[in-house]
Amino acid sequence: MRGAVIHAPGDVRFETLDDPKILHPTDAVIRTAVTWVCGSDLWAWRGLEPIGDPHPMGHEYVGFVEEVGSEVTSVRPGQFVVGSFATSDNTCANCRNGFQSNCLHREFMSTCQADYVRIPNAQGTLVATDEVPGEELWPGLLAVSDVMGTGWWAADAAEVGPGSTVVVVGDGAVGLSAVIAAREMGAERIIAMSRHASRQELAREFGATDIVTERGGEGVARIKDLTGGIGADSVLECVGTAQAMGQALHSTRPGGNVGFVGVPHEVSVDGQELFFSHVGLRGGPAPVRRYLPDLIDRVLSGRIDPGKVFDLTLPLDQVAEGYRAMDERRAVKALLKP
């Protein structure tokens, strides 16, 4: 098969790789329908994470089941399936508590920008649709496998509720998905922090009521102006930088909550400051599997369309251009078709 391999910062190649095989009775192999380049992939592309030896890339996928191990009964060959970047047995104590991304048998996916993918823990990880959805729905279902599930987790962790005021820090695919989540959870006011006109437009389409272009201290001051000097009930941090985390914590009212889902890079939190702020802080890798059945239904019914975050579609063999386009902010999200 063919797949993306990163060799060095700025150097992703499309190469011939070994076909995936069933290694354990709990595995499945799927044929990729569509995949994408994730914003978190750009940390390695930009040289901000160690790469080590050349290795495959990608952790989002939807596709068709090709083969299953002897212990997999929840899906069968030929079915269209949606999974998660973190595999889970969906039966351990952490899974039963709703934190499948902390499954005791978790494996993080890392080979999905390819024609075929081996899925560990397939029994608990994969969710099949009742029938093969139309191709026009594949982008939305792909979004559910990561960015929409992650945006939903940000809103859930921050306890977004009916009538609340929400701030979304970050206008990438996760941030835009978080706007959808906040709207679906009943937020009355959704303030999106964005400096890019096309992303602002999509944020408004998804449900944002206000746009704040300022960052840092100026951004916090603007949020305070919009909230009577108090701050927002819930703030969704969808970036992962120190500035974004500081902006989130300082934009939240006493008693409010921050849901942080951006993978932290050089982020530290002052314990004294947090203690006296009365701000709640929760985040981490999104337990996407918890939300999959509901989010799949919302996409298939047309209630939400997170696939609109994909503003560039490329053949899979042009995966390196997808990385470049996102790095240069020429695209919010690059969709890849084998």
DATAPE-V109466 format. One record per pair of residues at least 24 apart in sequence whose C-alpha atoms are under 7 Angstrom apart, sorted by sequence separation. I is the first residue (numbers start at 1). J is the second residue. If there is no record, write none. Layout:
BEGIN
I/J + I/J
END
This chain:
BEGIN
36/60 + 60/84 + 85/109 + 150/174 + 151/175 + 154/178 + 161/185 + 162/186 + 163/187 + 164/188 + 165/189 + 166/190 + 167/191 + 168/192 + 169/193 + 170/194 + 179/203 + 183/207 + 232/256 + 233/257 + 234/258 + 235/259 + 236/260 + 237/261 + 238/262 + 240/264 + 241/265 + 242/266 + 254/278 + 255/279 + 256/280 + 257/281 + 258/282 + 259/283 + 260/284 + 261/285 + 309/333 + 310/334 + 35/60 + 60/85 + 160/185 + 161/186 + 162/187 + 163/188 + 164/189 + 165/190 + 166/191 + 167/192 + 168/193 + 237/262 + 240/265 + 241/266 + 242/267 + 254/279 + 255/280 + 310/335 + 35/61 + 59/85 + 147/173 + 148/174 + 151/177 + 152/178 + 155/181 + 161/187 + 162/188 + 180/206 + 241/267 + 34/61 + 35/62 + 147/174 + 151/178 + 155/182 + 160/187 + 176/203 + 179/206 + 180/207 + 216/243 + 220/247 + 224/251 + 252/279 + 34/62 + 171/199 + 179/207 + 223/251 + 32/61 + 33/62 + 34/63 + 148/177 + 152/181 + 179/208 + 32/62 + 33/63 + 147/177 + 151/181 + 220/250 + 32/63 + 33/64 + 216/247 + 220/251 + 31/63 + 32/64 + 89/121 + 30/63 + 31/64 + 87/120 + 88/121 + 30/64 + 31/65 + 87/121 + 89/123 + 90/124 + 9/44 + 10/45 + 30/65 + 31/66 + 89/124 + 9/45 + 10/46 + 29/65 + 30/66 + 88/124 + 89/125 + 9/46 + 29/66 + 88/125 + 9/47 + 29/67 + 87/125 + 28/67 + 29/68 + 28/68 + 27/68 + 28/69 + 84/125 + 27/69 + 83/125 + 8/51 + 26/69 + 83/126 + 25/69 + 26/70 + 82/126 + 83/127 + 24/69 + 25/70 + 26/71 + 81/126 + 82/127 + 7/53 + 25/71 + 26/72 + 81/127 + 82/128 + 7/54 + 22/69 + 81/128 + 6/54 + 80/128 + 81/129 + 5/54 + 6/55 + 74/123 + 79/128 + 80/129 + 5/55 + 6/56 + 59/109 + 72/122 + 73/123 + 5/56 + 6/57 + 59/110 + 61/112 + 72/123 + 4/56 + 5/57 + 58/110 + 59/111 + 60/112 + 80/132 + 4/57 + 57/110 + 58/111 + 59/112 + 75/128 + 56/110 + 57/111 + 58/112 + 56/111 + 57/112 + 58/113 + 57/113 + 84/145 + 85/146 + 83/145 + 84/146 + 82/145 + 175/238 + 174/238 + 167/232 + 166/232 + 165/232 + 166/233 + 167/234 + 168/235 + 169/236 + 170/237 + 165/233 + 166/234 + 167/235 + 168/236 + 169/237 + 170/238 + 164/233 + 165/234 + 166/235 + 167/236 + 168/237 + 169/238 + 170/239 + 160/234 + 159/234 + 169/244 + 158/234 + 35/112 + 36/113 + 158/235 + 35/113 + 158/236 + 169/248 + 62/142 + 61/142 + 155/236 + 154/236 + 32/115 + 31/115 + 32/116 + 61/145 + 31/116 + 60/145 + 30/116 + 31/117 + 60/146 + 29/116 + 30/117 + 29/117 + 30/118 + 29/118 + 28/118 + 29/119 + 27/118 + 28/119 + 27/119 + 28/120 + 27/120 + 26/120 + 27/121 + 28/122 + 26/121 + 27/122 + 20/116 + 26/122 + 20/117 + 21/118 + 26/123 + 20/118 + 159/257 + 158/257 + 158/258 + 158/259 + 157/259 + 155/259 + 154/259 + 154/260 + 154/261 + 4/113 + 3/113 + 4/114 + 3/114 + 150/261 + 2/114 + 3/115 + 2/115 + 1/115 + 1/116 + 157/282 + 157/283 + 154/283 + 177/306 + 153/286 + 150/286 + 173/309 + 149/286 + 150/288 + 149/288 + 146/288 + 149/291 + 145/288 + 144/292 + 144/295 + 144/296 + 141/296 + 141/299 + 148/306 + 140/299 + 173/332 + 172/332 + 173/333 + 143/306 + 125/289 + 143/307 + 140/305 + 140/306 + 140/307 + 139/307 + 101/285 + 101/286 + 101/287 + 100/287 + 99/287 + 98/287 + 100/289 + 100/290 + 98/290 + 84/288 + 84/289 + 115/338 + 37/322 + 42/327 + 37/323 + 37/333 + 37/334 + 36/334 + 36/335 + 35/335 + 36/336 + 35/336 + 34/336 + 35/337 + 14/317 + 34/337 + 33/337 + 34/338 + 33/338 + 13/320 + 12/320 + 4/319
END
